[in-house]
Amino acid sequence: AYYGIPRAELLSHEGGVVRFKVFDGLEERGAWAKPFKIYQELITVRLGGRVVPHEYDAKTGTISVKHDLPPGTHEAVVTLVNLHKNHSLPKRVRVEVK
């Protein structure tokens, strides 16, 4: 896509909080100044197969998700839409809970 594909990458997982770093797909082109060009109201986070509440910090481009998942391996999927209405690809991220 000419206007970039947004994505989220696992940033950290500590103390029952998973954090993702947001990339709007536009920063690689060097044509846009920050803040991140993501439609905040269209962010969806699935953790352990269900949609979960999250907090998005537009200044730092991070998504935080508090959870109480049992120990084991769980799957996270973050869906984003950027300023040009390009959607993120369905990338599954493994989250290990100890």
DODREN-723105 format. One record per atom (N, C-alpha, C): residue number from 1; residue in one letter; atom name; x, y, z. Coordinates in pm, 1 decimal, always signed. Example, Ala and Ser with C-alpha at 12.3 -4.5 7.8 and 13.67 -1.06 7.14 Angstrom:
2
1|a|N|+1319.0|-569.0|+780.0
1|a|CA|+1230.0|-450.0|+780.0
1|a|C|+1320.0|-330.0|+780.0
2|s|N|+1285.0|-225.0|+708.0
2|s|CA|+1367.0|-106.0|+714.0
2|s|C|+1290.0|+3.0|+787.0
//
This chain:
98
1|a|N|+84.6|-117.9|+0.0
1|a|CA|+0.0|+0.0|+0.0
1|a|C|+88.8|+123.8|+0.0
2|y|N|+56.7|+214.8|-87.5
2|y|CA|+138.6|+334.0|-103.4
2|y|C|+147.0|+414.5|+25.8
3|y|N|+37.7|+418.6|+101.3
3|y|CA|+36.2|+499.4|+222.5
3|y|C|+71.5|+420.8|+346.9
4|g|N|+129.5|+305.1|+333.3
4|g|CA|+181.7|+230.9|+446.8
4|g|C|+79.7|+143.7|+516.8
5|i|N|+130.6|+38.1|+576.5
5|i|CA|+48.6|-54.8|+652.5
5|i|C|+84.0|-36.6|+800.6
6|p|N|-13.7|-5.1|+884.4
6|p|CA|+15.9|+9.9|+1027.1
6|p|C|+42.6|-126.4|+1090.8
7|r|N|+113.0|-123.2|+1204.0
7|r|CA|+139.4|-247.4|+1276.5
7|r|C|+165.9|-214.7|+1423.9
8|a|N|+155.0|-317.6|+1505.6
8|a|CA|+188.6|-306.2|+1647.3
8|a|C|+285.5|-417.9|+1680.9
9|e|N|+389.4|-385.5|+1756.4
9|e|CA|+488.6|-483.9|+1797.3
9|e|C|+493.2|-490.6|+1948.7
10|l|N|+513.8|-612.0|+1999.9
10|l|CA|+522.7|-631.0|+2144.6
10|l|C|+640.4|-552.3|+2199.0
11|l|N|+613.9|-467.5|+2295.5
11|l|CA|+716.7|-383.0|+2355.6
11|l|C|+764.9|-444.3|+2486.7
12|s|N|+668.4|-483.7|+2571.9
12|s|CA|+704.7|-543.3|+2700.3
12|s|C|+585.4|-618.8|+2758.0
13|h|N|+617.3|-704.6|+2855.2
13|h|CA|+514.1|-776.9|+2929.1
13|h|C|+565.2|-794.4|+3070.4
14|e|N|+512.8|-711.6|+3159.4
14|e|CA|+558.3|-712.7|+3298.0
14|e|C|+439.8|-691.0|+3390.5
15|g|N|+435.6|-769.3|+3496.5
15|g|CA|+338.3|-747.8|+3602.9
15|g|C|+193.4|-740.0|+3558.9
16|g|N|+150.1|-824.9|+3470.9
16|g|CA|+10.6|-825.6|+3429.0
16|g|C|-26.8|-715.6|+3330.9
17|v|N|+72.9|-651.3|+3269.9
17|v|CA|+46.9|-547.8|+3169.8
17|v|C|+128.6|-578.3|+3043.6
18|v|N|+59.3|-587.0|+2931.8
18|v|CA|+125.1|-606.8|+2802.4
18|v|C|+126.0|-472.3|+2730.9
19|r|N|+241.7|-434.9|+2675.7
19|r|CA|+253.5|-307.9|+2603.0
19|r|C|+296.6|-334.4|+2459.6
20|f|N|+234.1|-260.0|+2369.0
20|f|CA|+265.4|-268.7|+2226.7
20|f|C|+308.5|-131.9|+2176.9
21|k|N|+404.4|-130.5|+2086.5
21|k|CA|+447.6|-8.4|+2019.4
21|k|C|+373.9|+1.0|+1886.5
22|v|N|+316.4|+117.2|+1858.1
22|v|CA|+238.9|+138.7|+1736.7
22|v|C|+327.5|+202.2|+1629.7
23|f|N|+314.7|+150.0|+1508.1
23|f|CA|+378.8|+208.4|+1390.3
23|f|C|+266.9|+235.2|+1290.7
24|d|N|+252.6|+358.2|+1247.4
24|d|CA|+138.9|+393.6|+1162.0
24|d|C|+160.0|+359.0|+1014.5
25|g|N|+280.2|+314.4|+977.9
25|g|CA|+307.9|+280.0|+839.4
25|g|C|+345.7|+400.0|+755.4
26|l|N|+337.5|+517.3|+813.3
26|l|CA|+368.2|+640.6|+740.8
26|l|C|+507.0|+693.4|+775.6
27|e|N|+556.6|+656.7|+893.9
27|e|CA|+684.4|+711.8|+938.9
27|e|C|+801.5|+667.0|+852.3
28|e|N|+790.1|+547.3|+791.4
28|e|CA|+898.8|+500.6|+705.6
28|e|C|+917.5|+590.2|+583.2
29|r|N|+812.0|+654.7|+541.8
29|r|CA|+819.4|+740.8|+423.9
29|r|C|+882.9|+875.7|+456.4
30|g|N|+889.7|+911.8|+585.4
30|g|CA|+948.9|+1038.2|+625.4
30|g|C|+866.3|+1159.3|+586.3
31|a|N|+741.7|+1136.4|+548.3
31|a|CA|+659.3|+1246.1|+499.1
31|a|C|+567.6|+1304.2|+605.8
32|w|N|+563.6|+1242.3|+721.8
32|w|CA|+467.8|+1286.1|+823.4
32|w|C|+538.6|+1315.9|+953.7
33|a|N|+495.8|+1421.4|+1017.1
33|a|CA|+543.0|+1451.1|+1151.7
33|a|C|+454.0|+1375.6|+1249.7
34|k|N|+503.5|+1351.8|+1367.9
34|k|CA|+421.5|+1287.9|+1469.7
34|k|C|+322.8|+1391.6|+1520.7
35|p|N|+214.5|+1359.7|+1583.4
35|p|CA|+185.6|+1232.9|+1649.8
35|p|C|+147.8|+1123.0|+1551.7
36|f|N|+137.0|+1003.3|+1605.0
36|f|CA|+106.3|+885.8|+1524.4
36|f|C|-27.8|+903.5|+1455.4
37|k|N|-32.7|+867.7|+1330.9
37|k|CA|-153.4|+886.1|+1249.6
37|k|C|-238.9|+759.1|+1251.4
38|i|N|-294.5|+730.7|+1366.4
38|i|CA|-377.6|+612.9|+1388.4
38|i|C|-514.3|+659.5|+1438.3
39|y|N|-620.5|+597.9|+1385.7
39|y|CA|-753.4|+626.6|+1438.9
39|y|C|-767.9|+554.1|+1571.9
40|q|N|-759.6|+629.9|+1679.8
40|q|CA|-760.6|+573.3|+1814.3
40|q|C|-888.5|+493.7|+1841.7
41|e|N|-1002.2|+542.3|+1793.4
41|e|CA|-1129.9|+476.5|+1821.3
41|e|C|-1145.6|+343.9|+1746.9
42|l|N|-1057.4|+313.9|+1652.3
42|l|CA|-1066.1|+189.4|+1576.3
42|l|C|-963.7|+84.3|+1620.5
43|i|N|-886.9|+112.9|+1725.4
43|i|CA|-791.3|+15.1|+1776.6
43|i|C|-868.1|-98.5|+1843.5
44|t|N|-832.9|-221.2|+1808.3
44|t|CA|-891.0|-338.4|+1872.5
44|t|C|-777.5|-428.1|+1919.2
45|v|N|-787.6|-475.0|+2043.9
45|v|CA|-687.5|-566.8|+2098.1
45|v|C|-758.6|-694.2|+2141.9
46|r|N|-710.2|-806.7|+2090.0
46|r|CA|-759.4|-938.5|+2133.0
46|r|C|-647.0|-1006.5|+2209.6
47|l|N|-681.5|-1057.4|+2324.8
47|l|CA|-584.3|-1127.2|+2408.6
47|l|C|-650.3|-1254.0|+2458.9
48|g|N|-587.3|-1366.5|+2431.6
48|g|CA|-646.2|-1493.7|+2471.6
48|g|C|-777.0|-1522.4|+2400.2
49|g|N|-791.9|-1470.4|+2277.4
49|g|CA|-910.3|-1498.5|+2197.4
49|g|C|-1029.5|-1408.3|+2219.7
50|r|N|-1016.4|-1307.0|+2306.1
50|r|CA|-1129.7|-1217.4|+2328.7
50|r|C|-1084.9|-1070.9|+2323.4
51|v|N|-1177.2|-986.1|+2284.6
51|v|CA|-1148.3|-842.3|+2280.8
51|v|C|-1134.8|-792.8|+2424.1
52|v|N|-1027.4|-718.2|+2449.8
52|v|CA|-1000.7|-669.5|+2585.6
52|v|C|-986.5|-517.7|+2584.9
53|p|N|-1019.0|-453.3|+2698.5
53|p|CA|-999.2|-308.4|+2707.4
53|p|C|-849.5|-274.2|+2703.9
54|h|N|-820.4|-156.7|+2654.0
54|h|CA|-681.3|-113.3|+2642.2
54|h|C|-674.0|+37.4|+2661.7
55|e|N|-552.7|+86.0|+2680.2
55|e|CA|-526.7|+229.9|+2686.7
55|e|C|-425.3|+263.3|+2578.5
56|y|N|-453.5|+369.1|+2503.5
56|y|CA|-362.7|+412.5|+2397.8
56|y|C|-305.7|+548.1|+2435.4
57|d|N|-173.3|+559.0|+2436.3
57|d|CA|-104.2|+684.9|+2461.7
57|d|C|-56.3|+739.1|+2327.4
58|a|N|-127.4|+838.1|+2275.5
58|a|CA|-97.0|+892.8|+2142.9
58|a|C|+38.0|+964.5|+2139.6
59|k|N|+84.8|+1015.7|+2252.2
59|k|CA|+213.1|+1087.0|+2253.5
59|k|C|+330.8|+991.7|+2236.0
60|t|N|+320.7|+873.2|+2296.1
60|t|CA|+431.5|+778.2|+2287.5
60|t|C|+405.1|+667.6|+2186.2
61|g|N|+281.6|+656.9|+2138.4
61|g|CA|+246.9|+552.6|+2043.1
61|g|C|+248.3|+414.0|+2104.7
62|t|N|+200.3|+403.9|+2229.4
62|t|CA|+197.3|+274.4|+2296.4
62|t|C|+55.6|+237.4|+2338.3
63|i|N|+28.7|+108.1|+2331.9
63|i|CA|-98.1|+51.5|+2377.6
63|i|C|-66.7|-33.2|+2499.9
64|s|N|-142.4|-14.7|+2607.8
64|s|CA|-124.5|-93.5|+2729.6
64|s|C|-251.0|-173.6|+2755.8
65|v|N|-231.4|-300.6|+2792.1
65|v|CA|-342.6|-390.2|+2821.2
65|v|C|-315.9|-457.9|+2954.4
66|k|N|-404.3|-435.9|+3052.4
66|k|CA|-395.1|-506.4|+3180.2
66|k|C|-468.4|-638.4|+3165.3
67|h|N|-412.7|-743.4|+3226.3
67|h|CA|-476.5|-874.9|+3213.3
67|h|C|-458.8|-957.9|+3340.0
68|d|N|-539.0|-1060.6|+3348.4
68|d|CA|-527.4|-1158.5|+3457.2
68|d|C|-530.0|-1300.2|+3398.8
69|l|N|-458.0|-1317.4|+3289.9
69|l|CA|-453.2|-1445.7|+3221.6
69|l|C|-382.3|-1550.4|+3307.6
70|p|N|-425.5|-1674.7|+3297.8
70|p|CA|-357.1|-1781.0|+3370.8
70|p|C|-220.3|-1809.5|+3308.4
71|p|N|-130.6|-1876.4|+3381.8
71|p|CA|+0.3|-1909.6|+3325.4
71|p|C|-12.2|-1990.8|+3197.0
72|g|N|+80.1|-1965.1|+3106.3
72|g|CA|+81.6|-2036.4|+2979.6
72|g|C|+107.8|-1941.9|+2863.8
73|t|N|+92.5|-1994.7|+2742.8
73|t|CA|+112.4|-1915.9|+2621.5
73|t|C|-22.4|-1868.5|+2570.3
74|h|N|-30.7|-1740.4|+2542.6
74|h|CA|-153.9|-1680.6|+2493.1
74|h|C|-123.1|-1602.6|+2366.4
75|e|N|-226.2|-1577.3|+2289.1
75|e|CA|-211.8|-1507.9|+2162.0
75|e|C|-271.2|-1367.3|+2172.3
76|a|N|-199.1|-1270.5|+2118.3
76|a|CA|-247.9|-1132.5|+2112.9
76|a|C|-253.2|-1088.4|+1967.4
77|v|N|-358.3|-1014.0|+1932.4
77|v|CA|-372.9|-957.0|+1799.0
77|v|C|-418.6|-812.4|+1815.9
78|v|N|-344.2|-719.9|+1755.9
78|v|CA|-380.0|-578.3|+1760.9
78|v|C|-419.3|-535.1|+1619.6
79|t|N|-536.3|-474.1|+1606.1
79|t|CA|-583.4|-424.0|+1476.8
79|t|C|-579.4|-271.9|+1479.9
80|l|N|-517.6|-213.3|+1376.7
80|l|CA|-502.9|-68.0|+1366.2
80|l|C|-550.6|-20.4|+1230.3
81|v|N|-588.4|+107.9|+1223.2
81|v|CA|-623.3|+172.5|+1097.2
81|v|C|-551.4|+307.2|+1096.0
82|n|N|-475.4|+334.1|+988.5
82|n|CA|-404.0|+460.9|+983.8
82|n|C|-486.3|+570.9|+914.1
83|l|N|-427.1|+687.0|+904.3
83|l|CA|-492.5|+805.6|+849.4
83|l|C|-549.7|+782.8|+710.0
84|h|N|-486.8|+695.1|+632.9
84|h|CA|-531.9|+667.7|+496.1
84|h|C|-622.7|+545.4|+488.3
85|k|N|-672.3|+503.8|+604.9
85|k|CA|-767.2|+391.8|+617.7
85|k|C|-708.0|+257.2|+577.8
86|n|N|-575.8|+245.5|+584.9
86|n|CA|-512.4|+115.6|+564.7
86|n|C|-514.7|+39.6|+696.8
87|h|N|-552.8|-87.7|+690.4
87|h|CA|-561.7|-172.5|+809.0
87|h|C|-432.2|-248.6|+829.8
88|s|N|-406.2|-281.0|+956.0
88|s|CA|-291.4|-365.4|+986.5
88|s|C|-319.4|-508.0|+938.9
89|l|N|-213.4|-582.1|+914.9
89|l|CA|-227.0|-721.8|+877.4
89|l|C|-249.5|-804.4|+1004.0
90|p|N|-322.1|-914.9|+993.8
90|p|CA|-352.8|-995.0|+1114.2
90|p|C|-230.8|-1073.4|+1163.9
91|k|N|-148.9|-1008.1|+1244.3
91|k|CA|-28.9|-1070.7|+1297.5
91|k|C|-55.5|-1116.5|+1441.1
92|r|N|-31.5|-1243.7|+1466.6
92|r|CA|-50.8|-1298.7|+1600.0
92|r|C|+81.8|-1293.3|+1675.3
93|v|N|+74.4|-1246.2|+1800.2
93|v|CA|+192.4|-1233.2|+1884.8
93|v|C|+174.8|-1325.5|+2005.8
94|r|N|+278.2|-1403.2|+2034.4
94|r|CA|+272.5|-1491.6|+2151.0
94|r|C|+308.1|-1414.3|+2276.5
95|v|N|+225.5|-1430.9|+2380.1
95|v|CA|+249.3|-1367.7|+2509.6
95|v|C|+261.4|-1480.9|+2611.8
96|e|N|+377.2|-1488.1|+2676.2
96|e|CA|+401.8|-1590.7|+2778.4
96|e|C|+367.8|-1534.2|+2916.8
97|v|N|+280.3|-1604.0|+2987.3
97|v|CA|+244.0|-1564.3|+3123.2
97|v|C|+300.7|-1668.4|+3218.3
98|k|N|+375.6|-1622.0|+3315.9
98|k|CA|+439.0|-1714.4|+3411.7
98|k|C|+369.8|-1710.8|+3545.7
//
